């Protein structure tokens, strides 16, 4: 009886794992990943997506200043982001630390120490990131359409403060900009749904 129960557990885990990494075809990944960009930027953006094994890979090389990340099939919900190439050292290091199993607090501490030590640099001018997100239930995997999609705009302005920007450090009204992580290497202006 014990071997049978073990077999059922292994089979269940395999089925669950397979469902977790149900990969959308590359063309649809690219369409969804570039959805938050202005039309003029979509065709030239570099796109990272996921291969059949669920590993991050380059789906398309870019010709402009934007890099997009397709939805991570390992996570709940749909979320894609596009950002200026100037942010790639920050984003790449974040992905590396996530792969190492670091939590958000650990990642921020490590990245902050690395920036302070000059190992890599945040952009010295404001740099844009576009985010588009919604639910799995509202996502059409065949067309790439996200019926409940919402936008969030993030402008990284390293070391900006409330005093230097005139922005509040907490959201105070729907859609109004506010400054998150003021005074740090990852200070950024948030604009989007509350």
N, C-alpha and C positions, 0 to 999 in steps of 0.2 A: 504493500500500500504506500509506503514512504517514497519509493522511486516514482510511482504514478503521480503523487502530489508534487514532487520536485519537477517532473516533466510538465505538469499543468502550470506551475509557477513560471518556469522558463518560457513556455509558450505564450503565456499572458504577457510577460515582460517584453518578449519579442514583438508581439502584436502592438502593445502600447507604444513601444519605442518606434516601430515603423510608422505609426500614426503621427507621432511627434515630429518626424522629419519628412513629411509628405511635401516634396519639393515641387514648386510651380515651375513650368517651363521657362527657360531663360528669357525669351522675348517678353513674356508677361511679367517676369521679375523686373526687367528693365523698364517696362511701361509704368508699373506701379512705383518703382524706385524714383523715377524722374517726375512723378506726378506733382510734387510740390514746387517744382521750378517754373519760372516764367517760360512760355513757349519758345522764346528765342534761345534759351539755354539748354533745352531738353536733348536735342540730337547730338550735341557736342560733349555732354557730361560723361566722365568715366563712371562705370558702374561696377560695384562689388556685389556679388550675389552668392548663391549657394549651389554647389554641384550635387549630383545624385546621392553622394554619401553624407550630405549635410555640412560640408566644409566650405568656409568662405573662400571665394575665388574671384578673379577678375572676369566679369562677363563681357565687358566692352571697354576698350581703351578710349580715353577722351581726347578731345581737341580744344577744349576751352578750360576755364578756370574752376569748374565745378566737379566734385566727386559725390556720388550717390551710393547709399547703402540700401540694398533690398531688404525686405522684411526677413527677420531671423525666424526660421521655421521652428526653432527650439523654444521660442517665447510665445506666451499667450497674446492674442490680439494681433492686429496689423500695425506696424510702425516702420516708416521709411524716413530717411533723412538725406539731405543734400547739403554740402558745405563747401566753402572756398578751399582751394588747394593749400592755402596758407595755414589752415587748421589741421592738415594731415599729420604732422608730427604728434600733436595732441591726441587726435583720434586713433592713430595707429598704436600709440603707447597704451591708450585705454583698452583697446582690443587685446593687446598682448597681456596686460595685467588681468583682464577678465579671464583669458584662457588659462592663466596661472592660478585661477581660483580666488583672486583678491576681491574683497567686497568694496562697496562704494567708498567707505571711509578710508580704507587702506589705499585704494587707487588714488584718491585725492592727496593723501599724505606723501605717497611715493612720487607722484607727478610733481607736486609742489616742491619737494626736495630736489628733484632732477632739474626743474626750471631754475631754481635758486643756484644750483651748482653749474649751470650753463651747459648741461648735457644736451638739451634741445630748447628751442625757443617758441614761445607763443607769438602770434602776429603782433607787430607793433602798431598796426592800424586796425580799426574795427573790421571784423570778418563775419560774414553772414552764414547762418545755417537755417535751412528750411526743414520743417518736420511735418509729416502728414500721418495721421493715425486714426484707427477705428477698431471695430470688432471683427472677429473671424466670421460671425454669422452674416455680416453685411458685405463680405468680400466675395466677389465672383472670381474664382480661380481660373476660369476660362477666358475672361475678358480683361481682368486686372482692375475692374471698377470697384470702388469702395463707396457704398451708398451712404454710410454715416460718417464719412471722412471729415476730419477737422484739421485745421492748420495751426501751427505754432511757429513763430519766427523768433530766432535767437541771434543776437548780435554780440559776439565776443569782443570785449573791450578790456583786456587784461589790466588789472590794478585800478580800474575805475572805482569811484566812490560816489555816494549820494551827493556829497559836496561838489565833486568835479562834474557830475552830470546833471544835477538838479532832479534826479529821479528818486522816487520812493524805493525802499528796499522790501516792500511787500505789495502784492497786488491790491488795488483799492477800488477798481471798477472794471467790469468786463471789457476786455480788449485793450485796456490801457497799458502802456509800457511800464516796466519796473525793473530794478537792478537786483540781480541775484548774485550771491557770493561776492559782495563788494569788497574792494581792497585786496583781492586775491588774484593769483595768476589766471584763474578761470572766471573772473567777473564777466557777467553777460547780461544784456538787456533782453527781457522776455516780453514778447507781444503775442497774445493769442487768447484762446478760451480759458476761462478760470476753471 
